[in-house]
Amino acid sequence: MKAYLAHTENALRLLTRNKVALFFTYLFPLIFFFLFGGMFGGAKNTGAMLQVISVVLTIGVLGSGLFGAGMTTVQEREENILRRFKVTPSGALPILLATLTSGLIAYLPLIGIIIALSRVWLHVPLPPRLPDLLVFSSLGLLAFRGIGLLMASVVNSSQEGQAVVQILYLPMLLLSGAMLPLEMLPASLQKLAAFLPSAYLFSGMQSMLLDQQNLWHSAWQALALVLTAGAATFLALKLFRWDKDEAAPPRAKWWLVAGMAPFVFLGLTQLNSQARVVEEKKQTRAMHRNRQFVVENVRVFVGDGPVIERGRVLVKGGKIVEVGEQGGLPAPPDAEVISGAGKTLLPGLIDMHVHLGASGLPKYDPDEKNPEDRRLAAYLYCGVTAVRSVGDWLDRSLALKRRVESGEVLGAELFAYGPLFTAEGGHGTEYLDMMPANVRPQARDQFLRIPASPADAATMVHQLRLDGVDGIKAILQGDFGSIHFVHLDPPIYEAVARAAHAEGLPLATHTNTPQDVEEAIAAGSDSIEHGALSDHLPSADLEAMKAAGLAYDPTLSVVAVFRDVAAHSTAMLDSPLVQQVVLPAKMAEARQAIAAHTAGPGPFGRHPEFSGNVAANLVAAWQAGVTLIAGSDAGNLYVIHGPTVQRELALWVEAGIPAPVALQAATSGAARVLRAQDRLGRIAPGMQASFLLVDGDPAADIHALERISSVVFRGEIVNRPDLLKDVKGERH
């Protein structure tokens, strides 16, 4: 122990005299700190600054390990410093351990300096996972100093050492993700990065700083760092040379690979995996969502009634922190200022009735990859920041929901209401007949729930709650024109409703007649979808809906398609937003299909009746004081995912609904039905910063919703052109 302590003291004294080691331990990282801190606007974006801290600490670890430990040991051997200790009885182990310890003691102040500078200079709050960060970065430091010591043991001169260090240092720095995001690198380099300890070091630091994850989240990487530190130090001890005249055998350099064996193993396990690229995507997303900015001189539609004609909205860390009149408190000096002159800021729009599994286009593309991802991206591009899926494949919906929540996928937030509860031969089962025979069993399991009894219904609802759905969707519909459907038995439907309430899940019910609506009201459904197409809803039903607090979702968009297609009109495709999110070739196919359409005895042939009924029922529901929500039924033919709410609300206003009422239905009203009113649907302090800026005033001209200036999602100012590239990659 005495020898170890003496060598540690000596190593620290020599470190203070080693200009190269001091440069790479302190000055080099600090240069990047000030450079990147100013370049990336660290004062305005906490996330960007946390990213900078990850980069700087990674640079410090690499420099301390390869230059501080590796090159310093080579120089000490050449200057005969090590030779002086050869005759002592302590041996090489205390020297190596002292080198590890002295480097750690020298490195820890760098963390303190960087955190303090960030706090004082750029007002960045202290990282909540600071203890975990200290432990993880210390493990990284020990691993890289071990690698440096092993490198020193296998090179024969300073010149050779410099060459080996450069071969190690530059690739590790460039391929760690610190200099360039891994997703920007070619696939071959991404695979190479999977074998480098620097990539795991940087990823772990990002996880703790940006994602606020604890050390356990990076336990596998931490274990690899510990094993690398141990293996590299052990091999350095076995290959240790006191004298510069002792030459290392030519094959000794292969021991460097052996020292990094844990990361070779990690690389092999992830060779065909995108897990690390995905993890970096999430961390980049977290960085973008931590920026601080203020929108000034803007009209603010707050979502639940009042309008601030000349307001300002301050966003920080993904949340709205201040809303007020322009000219109130001054904006923080570090906040980015965005002018909202001539614009309206309103909560992100919410489409309450979508089917992500269908495109809405006349031709199915079997080669389309991840179509639901791109449909959610199209929604976000159009300012729709949340959608309620009311009938899609269960596992795919829940997986997509998780990927959006994690930041892996950038798209509208997804509320999954699970499979359709229907009868054998009921509405929903007809879609199975359109699928290949080998797909139907899986589709039935994923898309439908057909309970045989009330007890069966309750069991199914319970399991869906365990699966993680946000709500339940049930079908009450009999014959539709010339199309025959089996109606769900009332006792089974009532059991579904009771079970949903018992499980704490909201229930959305598809209806087609006043009788269906009355059954849904009696069972306590939370929302009525479509209402009655073939009849006017009696005033008694509307009064009962208001008294029970049920929400009414008329889905005018899908009925308007009946009218437009029967008239060979392409009105639903003429919106600039629709044309931006649909490929030209697919748009041409849709126009050709409409031009060739021939009306038959089905719903298209009854469009005048349906259009009149749904419009009249909507206006009557509004006049009766029923809660209104806006859903489009997107995924049905020619109801294209993306600008769905814009089309729906325009039809509402055309039917006679005031624009402010329509806007409220698509924001605060929808959020309440989703039970997310504490974070969505309003512009107020503490709410999630998901909103859009449009040119003009949609409360006066509902079509202003199509003139989108900016979309903000969870504090991230969405790069809409880049998002559109992801949606329509083959165009660019």
C-alpha positions in Angstrom: 0.0 0.0 0.0 2.9 2.4 0.8 4.4 1.8 -2.5 1.1 2.4 -4.3 0.5 5.7 -2.4 4.0 6.8 -3.1 3.7 6.1 -6.8 0.3 7.8 -6.9 1.8 10.9 -5.3 4.7 10.8 -7.7 2.4 10.3 -10.7 0.3 13.3 -9.7 3.5 15.4 -9.4 4.8 14.3 -12.8 1.3 15.0 -14.3 1.5 18.6 -13.3 4.8 18.9 -15.3 3.5 17.0 -18.3 2.2 19.7 -20.7 0.8 17.2 -23.2 -1.1 15.3 -20.6 -2.4 18.5 -19.1 -3.5 19.8 -22.5 -5.5 16.7 -23.4 -6.9 16.4 -19.8 -8.1 20.0 -19.4 -7.4 22.5 -22.1 -8.4 20.4 -25.1 -11.9 19.5 -23.7 -12.4 23.1 -22.5 -11.7 24.4 -26.0 -14.5 22.2 -27.3 -16.7 23.2 -24.4 -16.6 27.0 -25.3 -16.6 26.3 -29.0 -19.6 24.0 -29.0 -21.4 25.9 -26.2 -21.5 29.0 -28.3 -22.0 27.3 -31.6 -25.1 25.3 -30.5 -26.7 28.0 -28.5 -26.3 26.3 -25.2 -27.8 29.3 -23.4 -31.1 28.8 -25.3 -31.2 25.1 -25.4 -30.5 23.1 -22.3 -30.6 19.9 -24.3 -27.9 21.1 -26.7 -25.7 22.0 -23.7 -26.2 18.7 -22.1 -25.1 17.1 -25.4 -22.0 19.4 -25.4 -21.2 18.2 -21.9 -21.4 14.6 -23.1 -19.1 15.4 -26.0 -16.6 17.3 -23.8 -16.4 14.6 -21.1 -15.9 11.9 -23.7 -13.0 13.9 -25.2 -11.5 14.3 -21.8 -11.7 10.5 -21.1 -10.1 9.7 -24.5 -7.3 12.3 -24.0 -6.6 11.2 -20.4 -6.5 7.6 -21.3 -4.5 7.5 -24.6 -2.3 10.5 -24.1 -2.3 11.0 -20.3 -1.7 7.3 -19.4 -0.4 5.8 -22.7 2.0 8.4 -24.0 3.1 9.5 -20.6 4.1 5.9 -19.7 6.0 5.6 -23.0 7.9 8.8 -22.4 8.7 7.8 -18.8 10.2 4.6 -20.1 12.3 6.4 -22.7 13.5 8.9 -20.1 14.5 6.1 -17.8 12.1 7.2 -15.1 10.6 3.7 -14.9 14.1 2.1 -14.8 14.7 3.9 -11.4 11.9 1.9 -9.8 13.0 -1.4 -11.2 15.1 -2.2 -8.2 12.4 -1.5 -5.7 10.6 -4.5 -4.3 7.1 -3.2 -5.1 7.1 -4.3 -8.7 5.0 -3.0 -11.6 1.5 -3.3 -10.2 1.6 -0.3 -7.8 2.9 1.8 -10.7 0.0 0.8 -13.0 -2.6 1.2 -10.3 -1.1 4.6 -9.4 -1.4 5.6 -13.0 -5.0 4.7 -13.0 -5.7 6.5 -9.7 -3.8 9.7 -10.6 -5.7 10.0 -13.9 -9.0 9.6 -12.1 -8.1 12.2 -9.5 -7.0 14.6 -12.3 -10.2 13.9 -14.4 -12.8 14.4 -11.7 -12.1 18.2 -11.4 -12.8 18.5 -15.1 -16.4 17.3 -14.5 -16.8 19.8 -11.8 -15.4 22.6 -13.9 -17.6 21.8 -16.9 -20.8 21.5 -14.7 -19.9 24.8 -12.9 -19.2 26.7 -16.1 -22.5 25.4 -17.6 -24.4 26.5 -14.5 -22.8 30.0 -14.2 -22.2 30.8 -17.9 -25.2 29.3 -19.5 -27.6 28.8 -16.6 -27.9 25.0 -17.2 -29.5 23.3 -14.2 -27.5 20.6 -12.4 -27.9 17.2 -14.0 -30.4 15.2 -12.0 -28.3 12.0 -12.5 -25.0 13.6 -11.5 -23.8 10.8 -9.1 -24.6 8.2 -11.8 -22.7 10.3 -14.4 -19.7 10.5 -12.0 -19.6 6.8 -11.5 -20.0 5.9 -15.2 -17.5 8.5 -16.5 -15.0 7.2 -13.8 -15.4 3.7 -15.1 -14.9 5.0 -18.6 -11.7 6.8 -17.5 -10.3 3.7 -15.8 -11.1 1.6 -19.0 -9.4 4.1 -21.3 -6.4 4.6 -19.1 -6.1 0.8 -19.0 -6.1 0.8 -22.8 -3.5 3.5 -22.7 -1.3 1.5 -20.4 -1.7 -1.6 -22.6 -0.8 0.5 -25.6 2.3 1.7 -23.8 3.4 -1.9 -23.1 3.3 -3.0 -26.7 5.0 0.0 -28.5 8.7 0.5 -28.7 9.1 4.2 -29.0 7.3 7.6 -28.7 7.1 7.8 -32.5 5.4 4.4 -32.7 3.3 5.3 -29.7 2.1 8.5 -31.4 1.1 6.5 -34.5 -0.8 3.9 -32.5 -2.6 6.6 -30.5 -3.7 8.4 -33.6 -5.0 5.1 -35.1 -7.0 4.6 -31.9 -7.9 8.2 -30.9 -9.4 9.6 -34.1 -11.6 6.7 -35.0 -12.9 6.4 -31.5 -13.7 10.1 -31.3 -15.3 10.3 -34.8 -17.2 7.1 -34.5 -18.4 7.5 -30.9 -21.3 9.7 -32.0 -19.8 12.7 -30.3 -18.7 14.5 -33.5 -21.4 13.2 -35.8 -24.7 11.4 -35.1 -24.3 7.7 -35.9 -27.4 7.8 -38.1 -25.5 10.1 -40.5 -22.7 7.6 -41.0 -22.6 4.9 -43.7 -23.9 1.5 -42.5 -20.4 0.1 -42.6 -19.1 2.7 -40.2 -22.1 2.3 -38.0 -21.2 -1.4 -37.7 -17.5 -0.5 -37.0 -18.7 1.9 -34.2 -20.4 -1.0 -32.5 -17.0 -2.4 -31.6 -15.6 0.8 -30.1 -15.7 1.5 -26.3 -15.9 5.2 -27.0 -19.4 4.8 -28.6 -20.7 3.1 -25.5 -19.1 5.6 -23.2 -20.7 8.6 -25.1 -24.0 6.8 -25.3 -24.1 6.1 -21.6 -23.2 9.7 -20.7 -26.0 11.0 -23.1 -28.4 8.6 -21.4 -27.8 10.1 -18.0 -27.7 13.7 -19.1 -30.3 13.9 -21.8 -32.7 11.0 -20.9 -32.1 11.3 -17.2 -31.6 7.5 -17.0 -29.9 5.9 -14.0 -26.7 3.9 -14.1 -28.7 0.6 -14.2 -30.0 1.6 -17.7 -26.4 1.5 -18.9 -25.4 -1.5 -16.7 -24.3 -3.6 -19.7 -22.0 -0.8 -21.0 -20.7 -0.1 -17.5 -19.9 -3.8 -17.0 -18.0 -3.8 -20.3 -16.0 -0.8 -19.2 -15.1 -2.5 -15.9 -14.0 -5.7 -17.7 -12.0 -3.6 -20.2 -10.2 -1.7 -17.3 -9.4 -5.0 -15.6 -8.3 -6.9 -18.7 -6.3 -4.1 -20.2 -4.5 -3.4 -16.8 -3.8 -7.2 -16.3 -2.3 -7.5 -19.8 -0.3 -4.3 -19.3 1.1 -5.8 -16.1 2.1 -9.0 -18.0 3.7 -7.1 -20.8 5.2 -4.3 -18.7 8.7 -3.2 -19.6 11.0 -1.1 -17.4 13.7 -0.3 -19.9 13.5 1.2 -23.4 16.0 -1.3 -24.6 13.5 -4.1 -24.0 11.7 -4.6 -27.3 8.1 -5.8 -27.4 7.5 -8.8 -29.7 5.8 -7.9 -33.1 2.7 -9.8 -32.2 2.2 -7.9 -28.9 0.0 -5.2 -30.5 -2.7 -7.8 -30.9 -3.1 -7.7 -27.2 -4.7 -4.3 -27.7 -7.6 -6.1 -29.3 -7.7 -8.6 -26.4 -7.9 -5.7 -24.0 -11.0 -4.5 -25.7 -12.6 -8.0 -25.9 -15.7 -7.0 -24.0 -16.5 -4.5 -26.7 -15.7 -6.9 -29.4 -18.3 -9.1 -27.9 -20.8 -6.2 -27.6 -20.1 -5.4 -31.2 -20.8 -8.9 -32.4 -24.1 -9.0 -30.5 -25.2 -5.7 -32.2 -23.7 -6.3 -35.6 -27.1 -6.6 -37.3 -28.9 -4.4 -34.8 -30.0 -0.8 -35.1 -30.3 -0.5 -31.3 -27.5 2.0 -30.8 -28.6 4.2 -33.7 -32.1 4.1 -32.3 -30.7 5.0 -28.8 -28.9 8.0 -30.3 -32.1 9.1 -32.1 -33.8 9.2 -28.8 -31.1 11.2 -27.2 -31.0 13.7 -30.1 -34.8 14.0 -29.8 -34.3 14.8 -26.0 -31.8 17.5 -26.9 -34.2 19.2 -29.3 -37.0 19.1 -26.8 -34.9 21.0 -24.1 -34.6 24.3 -25.9 -35.9 27.5 -24.5 -37.7 30.0 -26.7 -40.5 32.6 -26.6 -43.1 33.3 -29.3 -43.9 37.0 -29.1 -46.5 39.3 -30.5 -48.8 36.5 -31.5 -52.5 35.8 -31.3 -53.1 33.0 -28.8 -56.1 30.7 -29.0 -55.7 29.1 -25.6 -58.0 26.1 -26.4 -60.9 26.5 -24.0 -62.5 29.8 -25.0 -60.5 33.0 -24.5 -58.2 34.5 -27.1 -55.2 36.7 -26.3 -55.0 39.1 -29.3 -51.4 40.1 -28.6 -49.7 37.6 -26.5 -46.4 35.8 -25.7 -45.7 32.2 -24.9 -42.5 31.0 -23.2 -41.4 27.4 -23.6 -38.6 25.7 -21.6 -37.7 22.0 -21.3 -40.7 20.8 -23.4 -43.3 22.6 -21.3 -45.1 25.9 -21.5 -43.9 28.0 -18.6 -45.5 31.3 -19.2 -48.5 32.7 -21.2 -49.5 36.3 -21.1 -50.1 39.6 -22.8 -47.3 41.1 -24.9 -45.5 43.7 -22.8 -45.7 41.8 -19.6 -42.6 40.3 -18.0 -39.5 40.5 -20.2 -38.4 37.3 -21.9 -35.4 35.6 -20.3 -32.2 36.9 -21.8 -31.2 33.4 -22.8 -34.4 32.6 -24.7 -34.6 32.4 -28.4 -37.2 34.9 -29.7 -39.7 33.9 -32.4 -41.9 36.6 -33.9 -45.6 35.6 -34.2 -46.7 38.8 -35.9 -49.7 38.1 -38.1 -49.9 34.5 -36.8 -52.1 32.5 -34.4 -50.7 30.1 -31.9 -53.1 27.3 -30.9 -52.8 23.9 -29.2 -51.8 21.0 -31.4 -54.8 19.6 -33.2 -56.2 16.2 -32.2 -57.9 13.7 -34.6 -60.2 11.5 -32.5 -61.0 8.9 -35.1 -58.3 7.3 -37.3 -57.4 3.9 -38.6 -53.6 3.9 -39.1 -53.6 0.4 -40.7 -55.3 1.7 -43.8 -53.9 4.3 -46.1 -57.1 5.9 -47.5 -55.7 5.5 -51.0 -57.4 3.2 -53.6 -54.4 0.9 -54.1 -52.6 -1.1 -51.4 -48.8 -1.1 -51.6 -47.6 -4.4 -50.1 -43.9 -3.3 -50.3 -44.5 -0.2 -48.1 -42.3 -0.3 -45.0 -43.5 1.0 -41.7 -46.5 2.8 -43.1 -48.0 3.7 -39.7 -44.7 5.5 -38.8 -45.0 7.7 -41.9 -48.7 8.3 -41.3 -48.0 9.6 -37.8 -45.3 11.8 -39.3 -47.7 13.1 -41.9 -50.1 14.1 -39.1 -47.4 16.0 -37.2 -46.3 17.7 -40.4 -49.9 19.0 -40.7 -50.1 20.2 -37.1 -52.0 17.2 -35.7 -50.0 16.4 -32.6 -52.2 13.6 -31.3 -54.5 10.9 -32.8 -56.9 8.4 -31.4 -56.7 5.0 -33.2 -60.1 3.4 -32.9 -59.6 0.0 -34.6 -56.1 -1.1 -35.6 -53.8 -4.1 -35.1 -53.1 -4.4 -31.4 -49.5 -5.3 -31.2 -48.4 -2.9 -34.0 -50.3 0.0 -32.4 -48.9 -0.5 -29.0 -45.3 -0.9 -30.3 -45.7 2.3 -32.4 -47.1 4.1 -29.4 -44.0 3.1 -27.4 -41.6 4.2 -30.2 -43.3 7.6 -30.4 -43.1 8.0 -26.6 -39.4 7.1 -26.5 -38.5 9.5 -29.3 -37.4 6.8 -31.7 -40.3 7.8 -34.1 -41.1 11.5 -34.7 -44.8 11.6 -35.2 -48.1 12.5 -33.6 -48.8 11.0 -30.2 -50.9 7.9 -30.5 -53.8 6.9 -28.2 -54.5 3.2 -29.0 -58.1 2.1 -28.4 -57.3 -1.4 -29.4 -59.2 -3.9 -31.6 -62.9 -3.7 -32.5 -65.4 -5.4 -30.2 -68.0 -6.7 -32.7 -70.2 -9.7 -33.4 -69.5 -12.6 -35.6 -70.5 -11.3 -39.0 -70.6 -7.7 -37.6 -69.1 -4.6 -39.0 -65.3 -5.0 -39.0 -65.3 -8.7 -40.0 -65.8 -7.8 -43.7 -62.3 -6.5 -43.8 -61.0 -10.0 -43.2 -62.5 -11.1 -46.5 -60.3 -8.5 -48.3 -57.1 -10.1 -47.0 -55.2 -13.1 -48.2 -56.3 -16.3 -46.6 -53.0 -16.9 -44.8 -53.2 -13.5 -43.1 -56.8 -13.8 -41.8 -56.2 -15.7 -38.6 -53.6 -13.2 -37.4 -55.7 -10.3 -38.5 -58.7 -11.7 -36.6 -56.6 -12.0 -33.5 -55.0 -8.5 -33.8 -57.9 -6.5 -35.2 -61.1 -7.9 -33.7 -62.5 -9.1 -30.4 -65.6 -11.2 -30.9 -66.8 -12.3 -27.4 -69.2 -15.3 -27.2 -70.7 -14.2 -23.8 -70.7 -11.3 -21.3 -68.1 -13.1 -19.3 -65.9 -13.5 -22.3 -66.3 -9.8 -23.1 -65.1 -8.9 -19.6 -62.1 -11.1 -19.8 -61.1 -9.6 -23.2 -61.4 -6.1 -21.8 -59.3 -7.0 -18.8 -56.5 -8.5 -21.0 -56.5 -5.4 -23.2 -56.0 -3.2 -20.2 -53.0 -5.4 -19.2 -51.7 -5.1 -22.7 -51.6 -1.3 -22.3 -54.5 0.1 -24.5 -55.7 3.6 -23.8 -59.4 2.8 -24.4 -61.9 0.4 -25.8 -63.8 0.5 -29.2 -67.1 -1.2 -29.6 -69.4 -1.6 -32.7 -73.1 -1.1 -32.6 -74.3 -1.4 -36.2 -76.8 -3.4 -38.2 -77.5 -3.3 -41.9 -75.9 -0.4 -43.8 -77.7 0.2 -47.0 -77.6 -3.0 -49.0 -74.7 -4.3 -46.8 -75.8 -6.8 -44.1 -74.1 -6.8 -40.7 -74.9 -8.8 -37.5 -75.6 -6.4 -34.6 -73.7 -7.0 -31.4 -75.9 -8.5 -28.7 -77.0 -5.9 -26.1 -75.9 -8.0 -23.0 -72.4 -8.5 -24.5 -72.1 -4.8 -25.4 -73.2 -3.8 -21.9 -70.6 -6.2 -20.4 -68.0 -4.5 -22.6 -69.0 -1.1 -21.2 -69.1 -2.3 -17.6 -65.7 -3.9 -17.9 -64.2 -0.9 -19.5 -65.4 1.3 -16.7 -64.2 -1.2 -14.1 -60.8 -1.2 -15.7 -60.6 2.6 -15.9 -60.7 2.7 -19.7 -62.8 5.1 -21.8 -65.3 3.5 -24.2 -65.9 4.8 -27.8 -68.9 3.3 -29.5 -69.5 3.2 -33.3 -73.2 3.8 -34.0 -75.4 4.1 -37.1 -79.0 4.6 -35.9 -80.7 6.5 -33.1 -81.4 3.1 -31.5 -77.7 2.4 -31.5 -77.1 5.8 -29.9 -79.7 5.2 -27.2 -78.1 1.8 -26.4 -74.7 3.5 -26.1 -76.0 6.2 -23.9 -77.7 3.7 -21.6 -74.5 1.6 -21.3 -72.5 4.7 -20.4 -70.2 5.0 -23.5 -67.8 7.9 -23.2 -68.1 8.9 -26.9 -70.5 8.3 -29.7 -68.8 7.8 -33.1 -70.7 8.8 -36.2 -74.1 9.1 -34.5 -76.9 8.3 -37.0 -76.3 8.5 -40.7 -79.7 7.4 -41.8 -81.8 9.5 -39.4 -82.0 12.7 -37.4 -81.2 12.2 -33.8 -84.2 12.9 -31.5 -83.8 15.8 -29.1 -84.3 13.5 -26.2 -81.2 11.6 -27.2 -79.1 14.7 -27.5 -80.4 15.9 -24.0 -79.4 12.5 -22.6 -76.0 12.7 -24.2 -75.5 16.2 -22.6 -76.7 15.0 -19.2 -74.4 12.0 -19.2 -71.4 14.0 -20.4 -70.9 11.9 -23.5 -68.9 13.3 -26.4 -70.2 13.3 -30.0 -67.8 12.6 -32.9 -69.7 13.1 -36.2 -66.9 12.2 -38.6 -68.2 14.4 -41.4 -65.1 13.8 -43.5 -65.9 10.2 -44.4 -69.5 11.0 -45.3 -68.3 14.0 -47.4 -66.3 11.4 -49.5 -69.6 9.7 -50.4 -70.9 13.0 -51.7 -67.7 14.0 -53.5 -67.0 10.7 -55.2 -70.6 10.3 -56.4 -70.1 13.7 -58.1 -66.7 12.7 -59.4 -65.2 15.5 -57.3 -61.6 15.5 -56.0 -62.3 18.2 -53.4 -60.9 16.0 -50.7 -57.5 15.8 -52.6 -57.2 19.4 -53.6 -55.9 20.7 -50.3 -52.2 21.8 -50.6 -51.4 19.8 -47.4 -52.8 16.6 -48.9 -50.8 17.1 -52.0 -47.7 17.6 -49.9 -48.0 14.3 -48.0 -49.1 12.1 -50.8 -46.7 11.0 -53.6 -47.6 12.4 -57.1 -48.0 8.9 -58.5 -50.4 7.8 -55.8 -52.3 11.1 -56.1 -52.8 10.4 -59.8 -54.1 6.9 -59.1 -56.6 8.4 -56.6 -57.9 11.0 -59.1 -58.2 8.3 -61.8 -60.2 6.1 -59.5 -62.6 8.9 -58.6 -63.1 9.7 -62.3 -63.9 6.1 -63.1 -66.3 5.6 -60.1 -69.8 4.3 -60.7 -72.3 4.8 -57.9 -74.0 1.6 -56.7 -76.6 0.7 -54.1 -74.2 1.1 -51.2 -73.4 4.2 -49.2 -72.1 6.1 -52.2 -75.6 6.0 -53.7 -77.2 7.4 -50.5 -74.8 10.4 -50.1 -77.5 13.2 -50.2 -79.4 11.6 -47.3 -76.3 10.8 -45.2 -74.7 14.2 -45.8 -77.8 16.0 -44.7 -78.3 13.9 -41.6 -74.8 14.1 -40.2 -74.7 17.9 -40.7 -78.1 18.3 -39.1 -77.2 16.0 -36.2 -73.9 17.9 -35.6 -75.6 21.3 -35.5 -78.4 19.9 -33.2 -75.9 18.4 -30.9 -74.0 21.7 -30.6 -77.3 23.6 -30.0 -78.2 21.1 -27.3 -74.8 21.7 -25.5 -73.4 18.2 -26.2 -69.6 18.0 -25.9 -68.1 17.9 -29.4 -64.9 16.2 -30.6 -63.4 16.1 -34.1 -62.6 12.9 -35.8 -62.1 12.2 -39.5 -62.3 8.4 -39.8 -59.0 8.6 -41.7 -57.9 5.4 -43.4 -61.3 5.1 -45.1 -61.2 5.6 -48.8 -59.9 9.1 -49.7 -59.7 10.3 -46.1 -55.9 10.7 -46.2 -53.8 10.6 -43.1 -52.3 14.1 -42.3 -54.5 17.2 -42.8 -57.6 15.4 -41.5 -58.6 17.9 -38.8 -58.4 20.8 -41.3 -60.9 19.0 -43.6 -63.2 17.9 -40.8 -63.4 21.4 -39.2 -64.0 23.1 -42.6 -67.0 20.8 -43.0 -68.2 21.7 -39.6 -68.1 25.4 -40.4 -69.8 24.7 -43.7 -72.6 22.9 -41.7 -73.1 25.9 -39.5 -70.7 25.4 -36.5 -68.9 28.6 -35.4 -65.1 28.2 -36.1 -64.1 28.8 -32.4 -66.4 26.0 -31.3 -64.9 23.7 -33.9 -61.4 24.6 -32.8 -62.2 23.9 -29.2 -63.6 20.4 -30.2 -60.2 19.6 -31.9 -58.1 20.8 -28.9 -59.3 21.1 -25.3 -62.5 19.1 -25.9 -60.6 16.2 -27.4 -58.0 16.3 -24.7 -60.7 15.9 -22.0 -62.2 12.9 -23.7 -58.7 11.4 -23.9 -58.2 12.1 -20.2 -55.1 14.0 -21.1 -56.4 17.5 -20.3 -53.7 18.0 -17.7 -51.1 18.2 -20.4 -52.8 18.5 -23.9 -55.3 20.8 -25.5 -54.6 24.1 -24.0 -52.0 26.9 -24.0 -51.3 27.3 -20.3 -48.4 27.1 -17.9 -47.4 23.6 -17.1 -48.9 22.1 -20.3 -46.9 20.2 -22.8 -45.5 22.4 -25.5 -47.3 20.9 -28.4 -48.8 23.6 -30.6 -48.8 25.1 -34.0 -48.4 28.5 -35.6 -50.6 29.4 -38.5 -50.8 32.4 -40.7 -54.0 34.4 -40.1 -56.8 33.7 -37.7 -58.5 30.3 -37.9 -61.3 31.6 -35.5 -62.3 33.9 -38.3 -61.2 31.8 -41.3 -61.1 28.1 -40.6 -59.0 27.5 -43.7 -56.1 29.4 -42.0 -55.4 26.0 -40.3 -53.9 24.9 -43.6 -51.4 27.8 -43.7 -49.0 26.3 -41.2 -46.0 28.3 -40.2 -44.5 26.1 -37.5 -45.3 23.0 -35.5 -43.9 22.4 -32.0 -44.1 19.0 -30.5 -43.1 18.5 -26.8 -40.9 21.6 -27.0 -39.2 20.6 -30.3 -39.6 23.0 -33.2 -40.3 20.4 -35.8 -38.2 20.5 -39.0 -41.2 20.0 -41.3 -39.2 19.7 -44.6 -37.0 17.0 -43.0 -40.1 15.3 -41.6 -41.7 15.3 -45.0 -38.5 13.7 -46.5 -39.1 10.8 -44.1 -42.8 10.6 -45.1 -42.1 10.7 -48.8 -38.5 9.5 -49.1 -38.8 8.4 -52.7 -39.6 11.9 -53.8 -36.3 13.4 -52.6 
